[in-house]
Amino acid sequence: MGNGHFVLNTDLGSNHDYMAKELSKELTNTVKKYFEVYPFAKDGLDILFLYCNSFEAITRSVESLFKQVKRFKEK
């Protein structure tokens, strides 16, 4: 559903901050587009994180999404 970015280096020790920022940006954009296509999903949407090596990426993604969710629902 999202635009998608291919990242070659997913080594645990490298660039947690970069990966977290990219994942949160991609997730936010995907949810925004999903709400545009399926406006009824604004009432409730489940998101599942699978095979994520960094808790920082999940935390930043959820925080970013909650910051944006009010703006998504208002539109």
Predicted model as a PDB file, atoms N, CA, C, CB and O in Angstrom, pLDDT in the B-factor column:
MODEL        1                                                                  
ATOM      1  N   MET A   1       0.817  -1.188   0.000  1.00 45.00           N  
ATOM      2  CA  MET A   1       0.000   0.000   0.000  1.00 45.00           C  
ATOM      3  C   MET A   1       0.863   1.254   0.000  1.00 45.00           C  
ATOM      4  CB  MET A   1      -0.931  -0.003   1.195  1.00 45.00           C  
ATOM      5  O   MET A   1       0.478   2.265  -0.588  1.00 45.00           O  
ATOM      6  N   GLY A   2       2.016   1.207   0.645  1.00 49.00           N  
ATOM      7  CA  GLY A   2       2.867   2.388   0.732  1.00 49.00           C  
ATOM      8  C   GLY A   2       3.731   2.566  -0.495  1.00 49.00           C  
ATOM      9  O   GLY A   2       3.693   1.761  -1.426  1.00 49.00           O  
ATOM     10  N   ASN A   3       4.500   3.619  -0.483  1.00 54.00           N  
ATOM     11  CA  ASN A   3       5.404   3.892  -1.588  1.00 54.00           C  
ATOM     12  C   ASN A   3       6.553   2.909  -1.598  1.00 54.00           C  
ATOM     13  CB  ASN A   3       5.931   5.314  -1.509  1.00 54.00           C  
ATOM     14  O   ASN A   3       7.021   2.501  -2.661  1.00 54.00           O  
ATOM     15  N   GLY A   4       7.002   2.531  -0.434  1.00 55.00           N  
ATOM     16  CA  GLY A   4       8.052   1.533  -0.293  1.00 55.00           C  
ATOM     17  C   GLY A   4       9.439   2.068  -0.580  1.00 55.00           C  
ATOM     18  O   GLY A   4       9.664   2.792  -1.549  1.00 55.00           O  
ATOM     19  N   HIS A   5      10.338   1.701   0.268  1.00 53.00           N  
ATOM     20  CA  HIS A   5      11.754   2.010   0.099  1.00 53.00           C  
ATOM     21  C   HIS A   5      12.535   0.733   0.338  1.00 53.00           C  
ATOM     22  CB  HIS A   5      12.220   3.150   1.067  1.00 53.00           C  
ATOM     23  O   HIS A   5      12.279   0.017   1.306  1.00 53.00           O  
ATOM     24  N   PHE A   6      13.475   0.446  -0.528  1.00 50.00           N  
ATOM     25  CA  PHE A   6      14.320  -0.719  -0.344  1.00 50.00           C  
ATOM     26  C   PHE A   6      15.586  -0.289   0.375  1.00 50.00           C  
ATOM     27  CB  PHE A   6      14.650  -1.395  -1.700  1.00 50.00           C  
ATOM     28  O   PHE A   6      16.296   0.605  -0.084  1.00 50.00           O  
ATOM     29  N   VAL A   7      15.864  -0.918   1.489  1.00 56.00           N  
ATOM     30  CA  VAL A   7      17.066  -0.610   2.254  1.00 56.00           C  
ATOM     31  C   VAL A   7      17.917  -1.859   2.288  1.00 56.00           C  
ATOM     32  CB  VAL A   7      16.725  -0.115   3.699  1.00 56.00           C  
ATOM     33  O   VAL A   7      17.500  -2.887   2.821  1.00 56.00           O  
ATOM     34  N   LEU A   8      19.108  -1.776   1.722  1.00 50.00           N  
ATOM     35  CA  LEU A   8      19.973  -2.932   1.598  1.00 50.00           C  
ATOM     36  C   LEU A   8      20.588  -3.339   2.931  1.00 50.00           C  
ATOM     37  CB  LEU A   8      21.061  -2.652   0.597  1.00 50.00           C  
ATOM     38  O   LEU A   8      20.685  -4.529   3.231  1.00 50.00           O  
ATOM     39  N   ASN A   9      21.003  -2.367   3.731  1.00 54.00           N  
ATOM     40  CA  ASN A   9      21.705  -2.673   4.966  1.00 54.00           C  
ATOM     41  C   ASN A   9      20.727  -2.660   6.134  1.00 54.00           C  
ATOM     42  CB  ASN A   9      22.850  -1.673   5.205  1.00 54.00           C  
ATOM     43  O   ASN A   9      20.284  -1.593   6.560  1.00 54.00           O  
ATOM     44  N   THR A  10      20.391  -3.821   6.648  1.00 53.00           N  
ATOM     45  CA  THR A  10      19.493  -3.899   7.806  1.00 53.00           C  
ATOM     46  C   THR A  10      20.211  -4.505   8.998  1.00 53.00           C  
ATOM     47  CB  THR A  10      18.241  -4.725   7.469  1.00 53.00           C  
ATOM     48  O   THR A  10      19.582  -5.114   9.863  1.00 53.00           O  
ATOM     49  N   ASP A  11      21.502  -4.341   9.046  1.00 53.00           N  
ATOM     50  CA  ASP A  11      22.306  -4.838  10.155  1.00 53.00           C  
ATOM     51  C   ASP A  11      21.850  -4.192  11.457  1.00 53.00           C  
ATOM     52  CB  ASP A  11      23.804  -4.565   9.910  1.00 53.00           C  
ATOM     53  O   ASP A  11      21.575  -2.993  11.501  1.00 53.00           O  
ATOM     54  N   LEU A  12      21.771  -4.997  12.520  1.00 49.00           N  
ATOM     55  CA  LEU A  12      21.283  -4.499  13.806  1.00 49.00           C  
ATOM     56  C   LEU A  12      22.081  -3.316  14.338  1.00 49.00           C  
ATOM     57  CB  LEU A  12      21.306  -5.604  14.816  1.00 49.00           C  
ATOM     58  O   LEU A  12      21.511  -2.410  14.948  1.00 49.00           O  
ATOM     59  N   GLY A  13      23.375  -3.313  14.119  1.00 50.00           N  
ATOM     60  CA  GLY A  13      24.215  -2.293  14.719  1.00 50.00           C  
ATOM     61  C   GLY A  13      24.293  -0.999  13.945  1.00 50.00           C  
ATOM     62  O   GLY A  13      24.933  -0.055  14.407  1.00 50.00           O  
ATOM     63  N   SER A  14      23.671  -0.917  12.794  1.00 58.00           N  
ATOM     64  CA  SER A  14      23.879   0.279  11.974  1.00 58.00           C  
ATOM     65  C   SER A  14      22.608   1.103  11.816  1.00 58.00           C  
ATOM     66  CB  SER A  14      24.402  -0.115  10.608  1.00 58.00           C  
ATOM     67  O   SER A  14      21.539   0.582  11.498  1.00 58.00           O  
ATOM     68  N   ASN A  15      22.754   2.380  12.043  1.00 71.00           N  
ATOM     69  CA  ASN A  15      21.743   3.378  11.716  1.00 71.00           C  
ATOM     70  C   ASN A  15      20.344   3.120  12.266  1.00 71.00           C  
ATOM     71  CB  ASN A  15      21.655   3.494  10.267  1.00 71.00           C  
ATOM     72  O   ASN A  15      19.374   3.130  11.509  1.00 71.00           O  
ATOM     73  N   HIS A  16      20.229   2.894  13.550  1.00 73.00           N  
ATOM     74  CA  HIS A  16      18.901   2.731  14.138  1.00 73.00           C  
ATOM     75  C   HIS A  16      18.071   3.993  13.962  1.00 73.00           C  
ATOM     76  CB  HIS A  16      19.011   2.376  15.624  1.00 73.00           C  
ATOM     77  O   HIS A  16      16.870   3.924  13.702  1.00 73.00           O  
ATOM     78  N   ASP A  17      18.712   5.138  14.105  1.00 79.00           N  
ATOM     79  CA  ASP A  17      17.986   6.400  13.985  1.00 79.00           C  
ATOM     80  C   ASP A  17      17.459   6.589  12.564  1.00 79.00           C  
ATOM     81  CB  ASP A  17      18.889   7.578  14.379  1.00 79.00           C  
ATOM     82  O   ASP A  17      16.310   6.986  12.373  1.00 79.00           O  
ATOM     83  N   TYR A  18      18.289   6.310  11.580  1.00 79.00           N  
ATOM     84  CA  TYR A  18      17.878   6.434  10.181  1.00 79.00           C  
ATOM     85  C   TYR A  18      16.723   5.491   9.866  1.00 79.00           C  
ATOM     86  CB  TYR A  18      19.061   6.147   9.247  1.00 79.00           C  
ATOM     87  O   TYR A  18      15.741   5.890   9.239  1.00 79.00           O  
ATOM     88  N   MET A  19      16.840   4.246  10.299  1.00 78.00           N  
ATOM     89  CA  MET A  19      15.797   3.260  10.037  1.00 78.00           C  
ATOM     90  C   MET A  19      14.491   3.657  10.723  1.00 78.00           C  
ATOM     91  CB  MET A  19      16.243   1.869  10.509  1.00 78.00           C  
ATOM     92  O   MET A  19      13.417   3.513  10.139  1.00 78.00           O  
ATOM     93  N   ALA A  20      14.575   4.153  11.955  1.00 80.00           N  
ATOM     94  CA  ALA A  20      13.388   4.571  12.686  1.00 80.00           C  
ATOM     95  C   ALA A  20      12.702   5.739  11.988  1.00 80.00           C  
ATOM     96  CB  ALA A  20      13.753   4.952  14.120  1.00 80.00           C  
ATOM     97  O   ALA A  20      11.477   5.769  11.872  1.00 80.00           O  
ATOM     98  N   LYS A  21      13.494   6.696  11.526  1.00 83.00           N  
ATOM     99  CA  LYS A  21      12.935   7.858  10.835  1.00 83.00           C  
ATOM    100  C   LYS A  21      12.268   7.450   9.526  1.00 83.00           C  
ATOM    101  CB  LYS A  21      14.029   8.897  10.565  1.00 83.00           C  
ATOM    102  O   LYS A  21      11.168   7.911   9.219  1.00 83.00           O  
ATOM    103  N   GLU A  22      12.916   6.600   8.765  1.00 82.00           N  
ATOM    104  CA  GLU A  22      12.357   6.155   7.486  1.00 82.00           C  
ATOM    105  C   GLU A  22      11.086   5.329   7.678  1.00 82.00           C  
ATOM    106  CB  GLU A  22      13.393   5.340   6.717  1.00 82.00           C  
ATOM    107  O   GLU A  22      10.115   5.502   6.942  1.00 82.00           O  
ATOM    108  N   LEU A  23      11.091   4.441   8.655  1.00 83.00           N  
ATOM    109  CA  LEU A  23       9.908   3.619   8.911  1.00 83.00           C  
ATOM    110  C   LEU A  23       8.736   4.477   9.362  1.00 83.00           C  
ATOM    111  CB  LEU A  23      10.213   2.553   9.964  1.00 83.00           C  
ATOM    112  O   LEU A  23       7.615   4.284   8.893  1.00 83.00           O  
ATOM    113  N   SER A  24       8.978   5.422  10.264  1.00 85.00           N  
ATOM    114  CA  SER A  24       7.886   6.267  10.742  1.00 85.00           C  
ATOM    115  C   SER A  24       7.328   7.129   9.616  1.00 85.00           C  
ATOM    116  CB  SER A  24       8.363   7.153  11.897  1.00 85.00           C  
ATOM    117  O   SER A  24       6.117   7.330   9.532  1.00 85.00           O  
ATOM    118  N   LYS A  25       8.192   7.634   8.759  1.00 86.00           N  
ATOM    119  CA  LYS A  25       7.748   8.431   7.621  1.00 86.00           C  
ATOM    120  C   LYS A  25       6.915   7.591   6.654  1.00 86.00           C  
ATOM    121  CB  LYS A  25       8.952   9.036   6.894  1.00 86.00           C  
ATOM    122  O   LYS A  25       5.862   8.032   6.194  1.00 86.00           O  
ATOM    123  N   GLU A  26       7.378   6.399   6.349  1.00 87.00           N  
ATOM    124  CA  GLU A  26       6.664   5.510   5.440  1.00 87.00           C  
ATOM    125  C   GLU A  26       5.320   5.079   6.026  1.00 87.00           C  
ATOM    126  CB  GLU A  26       7.516   4.282   5.125  1.00 87.00           C  
ATOM    127  O   GLU A  26       4.315   5.058   5.314  1.00 87.00           O  
ATOM    128  N   LEU A  27       5.293   4.741   7.300  1.00 87.00           N  
ATOM    129  CA  LEU A  27       4.057   4.324   7.939  1.00 87.00           C  
ATOM    130  C   LEU A  27       3.032   5.458   7.943  1.00 87.00           C  
ATOM    131  CB  LEU A  27       4.334   3.853   9.366  1.00 87.00           C  
ATOM    132  O   LEU A  27       1.860   5.237   7.638  1.00 87.00           O  
ATOM    133  N   THR A  28       3.464   6.648   8.282  1.00 87.00           N  
ATOM    134  CA  THR A  28       2.561   7.801   8.310  1.00 87.00           C  
ATOM    135  C   THR A  28       1.991   8.080   6.922  1.00 87.00           C  
ATOM    136  CB  THR A  28       3.293   9.044   8.839  1.00 87.00           C  
ATOM    137  O   THR A  28       0.793   8.330   6.786  1.00 87.00           O  
ATOM    138  N   ASN A  29       2.828   8.039   5.898  1.00 88.00           N  
ATOM    139  CA  ASN A  29       2.351   8.259   4.535  1.00 88.00           C  
ATOM    140  C   ASN A  29       1.386   7.169   4.093  1.00 88.00           C  
ATOM    141  CB  ASN A  29       3.524   8.329   3.573  1.00 88.00           C  
ATOM    142  O   ASN A  29       0.394   7.454   3.422  1.00 88.00           O  
ATOM    143  N   THR A  30       1.661   5.947   4.456  1.00 87.00           N  
ATOM    144  CA  THR A  30       0.798   4.828   4.086  1.00 87.00           C  
ATOM    145  C   THR A  30      -0.564   4.942   4.746  1.00 87.00           C  
ATOM    146  CB  THR A  30       1.449   3.504   4.463  1.00 87.00           C  
ATOM    147  O   THR A  30      -1.589   4.732   4.098  1.00 87.00           O  
ATOM    148  N   VAL A  31      -0.582   5.272   6.029  1.00 86.00           N  
ATOM    149  CA  VAL A  31      -1.853   5.419   6.741  1.00 86.00           C  
ATOM    150  C   VAL A  31      -2.655   6.579   6.163  1.00 86.00           C  
ATOM    151  CB  VAL A  31      -1.611   5.636   8.248  1.00 86.00           C  
ATOM    152  O   VAL A  31      -3.873   6.476   6.019  1.00 86.00           O  
ATOM    153  N   LYS A  32      -1.996   7.666   5.835  1.00 86.00           N  
ATOM    154  CA  LYS A  32      -2.677   8.811   5.231  1.00 86.00           C  
ATOM    155  C   LYS A  32      -3.351   8.404   3.923  1.00 86.00           C  
ATOM    156  CB  LYS A  32      -1.683   9.963   4.984  1.00 86.00           C  
ATOM    157  O   LYS A  32      -4.516   8.728   3.695  1.00 86.00           O  
ATOM    158  N   LYS A  33      -2.628   7.704   3.077  1.00 88.00           N  
ATOM    159  CA  LYS A  33      -3.196   7.267   1.795  1.00 88.00           C  
ATOM    160  C   LYS A  33      -4.303   6.239   2.006  1.00 88.00           C  
ATOM    161  CB  LYS A  33      -2.099   6.677   0.894  1.00 88.00           C  
ATOM    162  O   LYS A  33      -5.293   6.236   1.275  1.00 88.00           O  
ATOM    163  N   TYR A  34      -4.146   5.382   2.986  1.00 87.00           N  
ATOM    164  CA  TYR A  34      -5.167   4.386   3.287  1.00 87.00           C  
ATOM    165  C   TYR A  34      -6.461   5.062   3.724  1.00 87.00           C  
ATOM    166  CB  TYR A  34      -4.675   3.422   4.376  1.00 87.00           C  
ATOM    167  O   TYR A  34      -7.544   4.646   3.313  1.00 87.00           O  
ATOM    168  N   PHE A  35      -6.361   6.100   4.551  1.00 85.00           N  
ATOM    169  CA  PHE A  35      -7.542   6.835   4.989  1.00 85.00           C  
ATOM    170  C   PHE A  35      -8.211   7.559   3.822  1.00 85.00           C  
ATOM    171  CB  PHE A  35      -7.165   7.836   6.080  1.00 85.00           C  
ATOM    172  O   PHE A  35      -9.432   7.717   3.811  1.00 85.00           O  
ATOM    173  N   GLU A  36      -7.429   7.995   2.849  1.00 87.00           N  
ATOM    174  CA  GLU A  36      -8.018   8.650   1.679  1.00 87.00           C  
ATOM    175  C   GLU A  36      -8.838   7.660   0.863  1.00 87.00           C  
ATOM    176  CB  GLU A  36      -6.922   9.277   0.804  1.00 87.00           C  
ATOM    177  O   GLU A  36      -9.898   8.014   0.347  1.00 87.00           O  
ATOM    178  N   VAL A  37      -8.363   6.434   0.741  1.00 90.00           N  
ATOM    179  CA  VAL A  37      -9.044   5.411  -0.052  1.00 90.00           C  
ATOM    180  C   VAL A  37     -10.191   4.781   0.738  1.00 90.00           C  
ATOM    181  CB  VAL A  37      -8.049   4.328  -0.496  1.00 90.00           C  
ATOM    182  O   VAL A  37     -11.266   4.539   0.189  1.00 90.00           O  
ATOM    183  N   TYR A  38      -9.963   4.518   2.012  1.00 88.00           N  
ATOM    184  CA  TYR A  38     -10.946   3.858   2.878  1.00 88.00           C  
ATOM    185  C   TYR A  38     -11.271   4.759   4.070  1.00 88.00           C  
ATOM    186  CB  TYR A  38     -10.417   2.477   3.365  1.00 88.00           C  
ATOM    187  O   TYR A  38     -10.760   4.525   5.165  1.00 88.00           O  
ATOM    188  N   PRO A  39     -12.100   5.774   3.884  1.00 85.00           N  
ATOM    189  CA  PRO A  39     -12.369   6.714   4.983  1.00 85.00           C  
ATOM    190  C   PRO A  39     -13.020   6.062   6.201  1.00 85.00           C  
ATOM    191  CB  PRO A  39     -13.255   7.825   4.490  1.00 85.00           C  
ATOM    192  O   PRO A  39     -12.880   6.572   7.312  1.00 85.00           O  
ATOM    193  N   PHE A  40     -13.721   4.958   6.018  1.00 85.00           N  
ATOM    194  CA  PHE A  40     -14.341   4.278   7.162  1.00 85.00           C  
ATOM    195  C   PHE A  40     -13.304   3.693   8.109  1.00 85.00           C  
ATOM    196  CB  PHE A  40     -15.270   3.175   6.676  1.00 85.00           C  
ATOM    197  O   PHE A  40     -13.630   3.375   9.253  1.00 85.00           O  
ATOM    198  N   ALA A  41     -12.069   3.544   7.662  1.00 82.00           N  
ATOM    199  CA  ALA A  41     -10.999   2.997   8.505  1.00 82.00           C  
ATOM    200  C   ALA A  41     -10.579   3.982   9.593  1.00 82.00           C  
ATOM    201  CB  ALA A  41      -9.789   2.626   7.648  1.00 82.00           C  
ATOM    202  O   ALA A  41      -9.844   3.618  10.511  1.00 82.00           O  
ATOM    203  N   LYS A  42     -11.039   5.216   9.492  1.00 78.00           N  
ATOM    204  CA  LYS A  42     -10.700   6.214  10.510  1.00 78.00           C  
ATOM    205  C   LYS A  42     -11.289   5.866  11.869  1.00 78.00           C  
ATOM    206  CB  LYS A  42     -11.186   7.586  10.081  1.00 78.00           C  
ATOM    207  O   LYS A  42     -10.834   6.367  12.897  1.00 78.00           O  
ATOM    208  N   ASP A  43     -12.302   5.006  11.868  1.00 81.00           N  
ATOM    209  CA  ASP A  43     -12.914   4.576  13.130  1.00 81.00           C  
ATOM    210  C   ASP A  43     -12.034   3.582  13.883  1.00 81.00           C  
ATOM    211  CB  ASP A  43     -14.280   3.955  12.864  1.00 81.00           C  
ATOM    212  O   ASP A  43     -12.142   3.465  15.104  1.00 81.00           O  
ATOM    213  N   GLY A  44     -11.183   2.880  13.184  1.00 83.00           N  
ATOM    214  CA  GLY A  44     -10.294   1.912  13.824  1.00 83.00           C  
ATOM    215  C   GLY A  44      -9.397   1.247  12.803  1.00 83.00           C  
ATOM    216  O   GLY A  44      -9.867   0.815  11.750  1.00 83.00           O  
ATOM    217  N   LEU A  45      -8.134   1.162  13.096  1.00 81.00           N  
ATOM    218  CA  LEU A  45      -7.162   0.585  12.179  1.00 81.00           C  
ATOM    219  C   LEU A  45      -6.133  -0.195  12.990  1.00 81.00           C  
ATOM    220  CB  LEU A  45      -6.476   1.688  11.315  1.00 81.00           C  
ATOM    221  O   LEU A  45      -5.543   0.337  13.930  1.00 81.00           O  
ATOM    222  N   ASP A  46      -5.925  -1.440  12.630  1.00 86.00           N  
ATOM    223  CA  ASP A  46      -4.926  -2.276  13.301  1.00 86.00           C  
ATOM    224  C   ASP A  46      -3.644  -2.280  12.478  1.00 86.00           C  
ATOM    225  CB  ASP A  46      -5.453  -3.730  13.505  1.00 86.00           C  
ATOM    226  O   ASP A  46      -3.677  -2.437  11.258  1.00 86.00           O  
ATOM    227  N   ILE A  47      -2.533  -2.107  13.150  1.00 86.00           N  
ATOM    228  CA  ILE A  47      -1.219  -2.142  12.493  1.00 86.00           C  
ATOM    229  C   ILE A  47      -0.367  -3.163  13.226  1.00 86.00           C  
ATOM    230  CB  ILE A  47      -0.527  -0.723  12.489  1.00 86.00           C  
ATOM    231  O   ILE A  47      -0.292  -3.160  14.454  1.00 86.00           O  
ATOM    232  N   LEU A  48       0.265  -4.025  12.472  1.00 86.00           N  
ATOM    233  CA  LEU A  48       1.083  -5.091  13.041  1.00 86.00           C  
ATOM    234  C   LEU A  48       2.522  -4.926  12.551  1.00 86.00           C  
ATOM    235  CB  LEU A  48       0.520  -6.497  12.656  1.00 86.00           C  
ATOM    236  O   LEU A  48       2.770  -4.825  11.350  1.00 86.00           O  
ATOM    237  N   PHE A  49       3.453  -4.901  13.481  1.00 83.00           N  
ATOM    238  CA  PHE A  49       4.865  -4.813  13.149  1.00 83.00           C  
ATOM    239  C   PHE A  49       5.465  -6.214  13.224  1.00 83.00           C  
ATOM    240  CB  PHE A  49       5.610  -3.829  14.103  1.00 83.00           C  
ATOM    241  O   PHE A  49       5.461  -6.838  14.285  1.00 83.00           O  
ATOM    242  N   LEU A  50       5.974  -6.700  12.115  1.00 82.00           N  
ATOM    243  CA  LEU A  50       6.591  -8.026  12.072  1.00 82.00           C  
ATOM    244  C   LEU A  50       8.070  -7.895  11.726  1.00 82.00           C  
ATOM    245  CB  LEU A  50       5.871  -8.937  11.043  1.00 82.00           C  
ATOM    246  O   LEU A  50       8.453  -7.058  10.909  1.00 82.00           O  
ATOM    247  N   TYR A  51       8.881  -8.712  12.341  1.00 79.00           N  
ATOM    248  CA  TYR A  51      10.308  -8.804  12.028  1.00 79.00           C  
ATOM    249  C   TYR A  51      11.004  -7.449  12.092  1.00 79.00           C  
ATOM    250  CB  TYR A  51      10.500  -9.408  10.651  1.00 79.00           C  
ATOM    251  O   TYR A  51      11.755  -7.088  11.187  1.00 79.00           O  
ATOM    252  N   CYS A  52      10.757  -6.717  13.141  1.00 76.00           N  
ATOM    253  CA  CYS A  52      11.387  -5.419  13.325  1.00 76.00           C  
ATOM    254  C   CYS A  52      12.507  -5.575  14.339  1.00 76.00           C  
ATOM    255  CB  CYS A  52      10.356  -4.345  13.785  1.00 76.00           C  
ATOM    256  O   CYS A  52      12.273  -5.990  15.474  1.00 76.00           O  
ATOM    257  N   ASN A  53      13.722  -5.243  13.928  1.00 75.00           N  
ATOM    258  CA  ASN A  53      14.902  -5.459  14.761  1.00 75.00           C  
ATOM    259  C   ASN A  53      15.135  -4.363  15.797  1.00 75.00           C  
ATOM    260  CB  ASN A  53      16.109  -5.574  13.890  1.00 75.00           C  
ATOM    261  O   ASN A  53      15.972  -4.523  16.685  1.00 75.00           O  
ATOM    262  N   SER A  54      14.417  -3.270  15.696  1.00 77.00           N  
ATOM    263  CA  SER A  54      14.689  -2.140  16.573  1.00 77.00           C  
ATOM    264  C   SER A  54      13.407  -1.650  17.238  1.00 77.00           C  
ATOM    265  CB  SER A  54      15.350  -1.004  15.790  1.00 77.00           C  
ATOM    266  O   SER A  54      12.444  -1.296  16.556  1.00 77.00           O  
ATOM    267  N   PHE A  55      13.397  -1.629  18.558  1.00 83.00           N  
ATOM    268  CA  PHE A  55      12.241  -1.083  19.263  1.00 83.00           C  
ATOM    269  C   PHE A  55      12.130   0.418  19.031  1.00 83.00           C  
ATOM    270  CB  PHE A  55      12.336  -1.383  20.765  1.00 83.00           C  
ATOM    271  O   PHE A  55      11.038   0.981  19.113  1.00 83.00           O  
ATOM    272  N   GLU A  56      13.267   1.077  18.739  1.00 83.00           N  
ATOM    273  CA  GLU A  56      13.259   2.513  18.470  1.00 83.00           C  
ATOM    274  C   GLU A  56      12.415   2.823  17.235  1.00 83.00           C  
ATOM    275  CB  GLU A  56      14.695   3.034  18.280  1.00 83.00           C  
ATOM    276  O   GLU A  56      11.700   3.824  17.200  1.00 83.00           O  
ATOM    277  N   ALA A  57      12.502   1.967  16.232  1.00 83.00           N  
ATOM    278  CA  ALA A  57      11.739   2.179  15.005  1.00 83.00           C  
ATOM    279  C   ALA A  57      10.243   2.081  15.278  1.00 83.00           C  
ATOM    280  CB  ALA A  57      12.152   1.161  13.931  1.00 83.00           C  
ATOM    281  O   ALA A  57       9.463   2.881  14.763  1.00 83.00           O  
ATOM    282  N   ILE A  58       9.847   1.118  16.074  1.00 87.00           N  
ATOM    283  CA  ILE A  58       8.433   0.959  16.397  1.00 87.00           C  
ATOM    284  C   ILE A  58       7.950   2.132  17.243  1.00 87.00           C  
ATOM    285  CB  ILE A  58       8.191  -0.373  17.134  1.00 87.00           C  
ATOM    286  O   ILE A  58       6.890   2.698  16.977  1.00 87.00           O  
ATOM    287  N   THR A  59       8.721   2.495  18.256  1.00 88.00           N  
ATOM    288  CA  THR A  59       8.345   3.595  19.136  1.00 88.00           C  
ATOM    289  C   THR A  59       8.197   4.889  18.361  1.00 88.00           C  
ATOM    290  CB  THR A  59       9.372   3.767  20.243  1.00 88.00           C  
ATOM    291  O   THR A  59       7.202   5.595  18.523  1.00 88.00           O  
ATOM    292  N   ARG A  60       9.162   5.208  17.529  1.00 88.00           N  
ATOM    293  CA  ARG A  60       9.105   6.450  16.756  1.00 88.00           C  
ATOM    294  C   ARG A  60       7.941   6.423  15.773  1.00 88.00           C  
ATOM    295  CB  ARG A  60      10.425   6.680  16.004  1.00 88.00           C  
ATOM    296  O   ARG A  60       7.283   7.441  15.561  1.00 88.00           O  
ATOM    297  N   SER A  61       7.685   5.272  15.177  1.00 88.00           N  
ATOM    298  CA  SER A  61       6.582   5.158  14.227  1.00 88.00           C  
ATOM    299  C   SER A  61       5.234   5.399  14.894  1.00 88.00           C  
ATOM    300  CB  SER A  61       6.595   3.788  13.572  1.00 88.00           C  
ATOM    301  O   SER A  61       4.388   6.117  14.362  1.00 88.00           O  
ATOM    302  N   VAL A  62       5.043   4.798  16.053  1.00 89.00           N  
ATOM    303  CA  VAL A  62       3.780   4.960  16.772  1.00 89.00           C  
ATOM    304  C   VAL A  62       3.620   6.406  17.243  1.00 89.00           C  
ATOM    305  CB  VAL A  62       3.709   3.990  17.975  1.00 89.00           C  
ATOM    306  O   VAL A  62       2.533   6.973  17.133  1.00 89.00           O  
ATOM    307  N   GLU A  63       4.674   6.999  17.758  1.00 89.00           N  
ATOM    308  CA  GLU A  63       4.602   8.391  18.200  1.00 89.00           C  
ATOM    309  C   GLU A  63       4.275   9.322  17.031  1.00 89.00           C  
ATOM    310  CB  GLU A  63       5.926   8.812  18.856  1.00 89.00           C  
ATOM    311  O   GLU A  63       3.446  10.222  17.166  1.00 89.00           O  
ATOM    312  N   SER A  64       4.915   9.108  15.906  1.00 87.00           N  
ATOM    313  CA  SER A  64       4.663   9.922  14.725  1.00 87.00           C  
ATOM    314  C   SER A  64       3.226   9.756  14.242  1.00 87.00           C  
ATOM    315  CB  SER A  64       5.640   9.554  13.609  1.00 87.00           C  
ATOM    316  O   SER A  64       2.567  10.722  13.857  1.00 87.00           O  
ATOM    317  N   LEU A  65       2.763   8.537  14.270  1.00 87.00           N  
ATOM    318  CA  LEU A  65       1.398   8.266  13.828  1.00 87.00           C  
ATOM    319  C   LEU A  65       0.377   8.936  14.741  1.00 87.00           C  
ATOM    320  CB  LEU A  65       1.146   6.761  13.778  1.00 87.00           C  
ATOM    321  O   LEU A  65      -0.596   9.509  14.251  1.00 87.00           O  
ATOM    322  N   PHE A  66       0.575   8.877  16.058  1.00 86.00           N  
ATOM    323  CA  PHE A  66      -0.352   9.522  16.984  1.00 86.00           C  
ATOM    324  C   PHE A  66      -0.329  11.043  16.840  1.00 86.00           C  
ATOM    325  CB  PHE A  66      -0.017   9.132  18.418  1.00 86.00           C  
ATOM    326  O   PHE A  66      -1.355  11.695  17.039  1.00 86.00           O  
ATOM    327  N   LYS A  67       0.813  11.611  16.500  1.00 85.00           N  
ATOM    328  CA  LYS A  67       0.877  13.054  16.270  1.00 85.00           C  
ATOM    329  C   LYS A  67       0.050  13.444  15.058  1.00 85.00           C  
ATOM    330  CB  LYS A  67       2.328  13.508  16.083  1.00 85.00           C  
ATOM    331  O   LYS A  67      -0.575  14.504  15.042  1.00 85.00           O  
ATOM    332  N   GLN A  68       0.043  12.591  14.047  1.00 80.00           N  
ATOM    333  CA  GLN A  68      -0.640  12.889  12.797  1.00 80.00           C  
ATOM    334  C   GLN A  68      -2.097  12.442  12.755  1.00 80.00           C  
ATOM    335  CB  GLN A  68       0.092  12.256  11.680  1.00 80.00           C  
ATOM    336  O   GLN A  68      -2.860  12.917  11.914  1.00 80.00           O  
ATOM    337  N   VAL A  69      -2.490  11.547  13.638  1.00 72.00           N  
ATOM    338  CA  VAL A  69      -3.808  10.915  13.534  1.00 72.00           C  
ATOM    339  C   VAL A  69      -4.960  11.918  13.673  1.00 72.00           C  
ATOM    340  CB  VAL A  69      -3.944   9.835  14.593  1.00 72.00           C  
ATOM    341  O   VAL A  69      -5.981  11.760  13.005  1.00 72.00           O  
ATOM    342  N   LYS A  70      -4.829  12.911  14.495  1.00 69.00           N  
ATOM    343  CA  LYS A  70      -5.886  13.915  14.632  1.00 69.00           C  
ATOM    344  C   LYS A  70      -6.087  14.664  13.320  1.00 69.00           C  
ATOM    345  CB  LYS A  70      -5.549  14.905  15.763  1.00 69.00           C  
ATOM    346  O   LYS A  70      -7.217  14.941  12.918  1.00 69.00           O  
ATOM    347  N   ARG A  71      -5.005  14.980  12.673  1.00 68.00           N  
ATOM    348  CA  ARG A  71      -5.084  15.691  11.401  1.00 68.00           C  
ATOM    349  C   ARG A  71      -5.733  14.810  10.336  1.00 68.00           C  
ATOM    350  CB  ARG A  71      -3.683  16.138  10.944  1.00 68.00           C  
ATOM    351  O   ARG A  71      -6.502  15.300   9.508  1.00 68.00           O  
ATOM    352  N   PHE A  72      -5.425  13.508  10.354  1.00 61.00           N  
ATOM    353  CA  PHE A  72      -6.023  12.580   9.396  1.00 61.00           C  
ATOM    354  C   PHE A  72      -7.525  12.466   9.608  1.00 61.00           C  
ATOM    355  CB  PHE A  72      -5.373  11.201   9.509  1.00 61.00           C  
ATOM    356  O   PHE A  72      -8.293  12.448   8.646  1.00 61.00           O  
ATOM    357  N   LYS A  73      -7.941  12.390  10.857  1.00 58.00           N  
ATOM    358  CA  LYS A  73      -9.360  12.200  11.157  1.00 58.00           C  
ATOM    359  C   LYS A  73     -10.182  13.434  10.821  1.00 58.00           C  
ATOM    360  CB  LYS A  73      -9.542  11.848  12.620  1.00 58.00           C  
ATOM    361  O   LYS A  73     -11.360  13.311  10.484  1.00 58.00           O  
ATOM    362  N   GLU A  74      -9.591  14.615  10.904  1.00 61.00           N  
ATOM    363  CA  GLU A  74     -10.317  15.838  10.645  1.00 61.00           C  
ATOM    364  C   GLU A  74     -10.625  16.014   9.160  1.00 61.00           C  
ATOM    365  CB  GLU A  74      -9.532  17.018  11.155  1.00 61.00           C  
ATOM    366  O   GLU A  74     -11.590  16.688   8.798  1.00 61.00           O  
ATOM    367  N   LYS A  75      -9.825  15.422   8.323  1.00 57.00           N  
ATOM    368  CA  LYS A  75     -10.019  15.608   6.868  1.00 57.00           C  
ATOM    369  C   LYS A  75     -11.108  14.734   6.335  1.00 57.00           C  
ATOM    370  CB  LYS A  75      -8.741  15.323   6.113  1.00 57.00           C  
ATOM    371  O   LYS A  75     -11.396  14.767   5.139  1.00 57.00           O  
TER     372      LYS A  75                                                      
ENDMDL                                                                          
END                                                                             
